[in-house]
Amino acid sequence: MGSLRRKLASYSEQGMHSFHTPGHKGRSDILSPLIFPDHDLTELPGLDMLHNPQGVIAEAQRKAAGIYGAGETFFLVNGATAGNHAMFMTLMNGQKGKKIRIERKAHRSVIGALILSGLEPEYIASVIHPDFGLPLGLDREEYCNISEQVGAFHLTNPSYYGTAIDLDFIIQWRDKIMPAVPVLVDQAHGSHFKGDLFPKGAVDQGADIVVHSTHKTLAALTQAAMLHVQGNRIDKIALQKSLELLQTSSPSYLLMESLDNAVSHWNEYCWDDLYEEVMLLQKKLAGSLRILTKKDIGDFGVKDVDWTKILVNISTLEISSSDFVEILRSSFQIEPELWDENNILFLLGIGNKPEDVRILSEALESLVKRFGCLSSQGYGKAVIRKEHEFSWKELSKTKFLPSVRLTPREAWLAAKKAIKVKDCLGRIAGETISIYPPGIPLIAAGEEITPCVLHYLEQAGRYRWQGWQGFRQSEILIVDI
Ligand SMILES: Cc1ncc(COP(=O)(O)O)c(C=O)c1O
């Protein structure tokens, strides 16, 4: 047995309760229509071709488009990452002299899209929620305040943490003021947004192109995602060509079959029962833990909340979040999606059962009893108590917007050199560095390194990083000019 297989086998033997991606949660009953290995096939006569679909793939994509109300749907076999990349590649023609307005809580794949396309970003700061210290909202007026030539709008909705922004407002404003400009939405975390239980999906709201990371919350295999397009602001031929360029020439039928399956059955499982359990959990823990709920709608740029993301702030407890997570894992077999120094995110998917939420609720209750409340006044008075933690709030004091000195592509192509982090203030970042998860860039390639960014880079050992090669040597890649 290979070591990777051994590791995976020993992990799955632990029988953890999954509060992370993928959305199927390892349930073979949800995935059982997948026939492995028989259906691991290639482009054979009688089957179809993803890059020029005429038969069953075209039919499955049409069905998905019908379910989501899109004009056309494209299956993706390299995640929502490929969707973000393709959206930007499609825009390359006719964008000279125009900027792409991008909400800054975008995933790092959006910076990748800027590198691939060469498009020029104009970043708009997200609103940091003071209780969680996280970028959860967007000031819609600020986003719609245009002074320059804008070629497209890119928004991330919902956030990783399940908050939705006021996309309706932005799209209605676009329709009035700049009707030709396309709205691109990264809805990676909201493939399940259909029906009354969830926030509205971006296709229904009128966005021109929308990416879903289907594997995150529905019953699709990891990497399986979708790109939906509608209207005539997006050049479909350019889109098709971009996808052909970016994706493998051997797309997996298993991934595509899982997408077909995921949309066919999205509503057959127990969303309603899960909803009831989550409401009970919120009720039981209100007063002892700060949990993101519907009550947060209307504040700090949050227009709606997806209850399937259970975001818990534990800063009132006398325990660090990493120790808290360790106990959740070892004593309760609960595996969360992510955590930072104050918050833990539990992600529900179509494969979760109501008893999973009950187990989580009991575990949280028991840990609250054990580690008590720091504040007798309840969570509302919770202070973010750790002094040196990474906090988007801290970054937002400087508006968290380092100036863009080069486009990410210019920085990518420029000569670069590694220097000591302590010497990098004011230099242009040659790499995009994110604390992972969530993968929102702390500094994007081409941006000037500010004192605030430097402050966090100097505490490298405290975080898990993505995109930063030299962090062990305390070095950073800068543009050599
Ligand atoms: C907001 C957002 N967009 C895009 C992606 C990329 O999705 P995928 O993993 O399907 O490539 C992620 C991944 O976490 C994400 O959080």
The ligand as a MOL file (V3000), in Angstrom:
LIG
                    3D

  0  0  0     0  0            999 V3000
M  V30 BEGIN CTAB
M  V30 COUNTS 16 16 0 0 0
M  V30 BEGIN ATOM
M  V30 1 C -14.0970 32.6260 -2.4910 0
M  V30 2 C -13.4030 31.4920 -3.1930 0
M  V30 3 N -13.3280 31.5060 -4.5280 0
M  V30 4 C -12.7220 30.5220 -5.2200 0
M  V30 5 C -12.1380 29.4690 -4.5630 0
M  V30 6 C -11.4850 28.3900 -5.3550 0
M  V30 7 O -12.3210 27.2660 -5.3790 0
M  V30 8 P -11.8400 25.8380 -5.8450 0
M  V30 9 O -11.2140 25.2010 -4.6610 0
M  V30 10 O -13.0900 25.1430 -6.2890 0
M  V30 11 O -10.8770 26.0170 -6.9660 0
M  V30 12 C -12.1730 29.4040 -3.1650 0
M  V30 13 C -11.5690 28.2860 -2.4420 0
M  V30 14 O -11.5620 28.1860 -1.2540 0
M  V30 15 C -12.8120 30.4510 -2.4590 0
M  V30 16 O -12.8710 30.4630 -1.1210 0
M  V30 END ATOM
M  V30 BEGIN BOND
M  V30 1 1 1 2
M  V30 2 1 2 3
M  V30 3 2 2 15
M  V30 4 2 3 4
M  V30 5 1 4 5
M  V30 6 1 5 6
M  V30 7 2 5 12
M  V30 8 1 6 7
M  V30 9 1 7 8
M  V30 10 2 8 9
M  V30 11 1 8 10
M  V30 12 1 8 11
M  V30 13 1 12 13
M  V30 14 1 12 15
M  V30 15 2 13 14
M  V30 16 1 15 16
M  V30 END BOND
M  V30 END CTAB
M  END
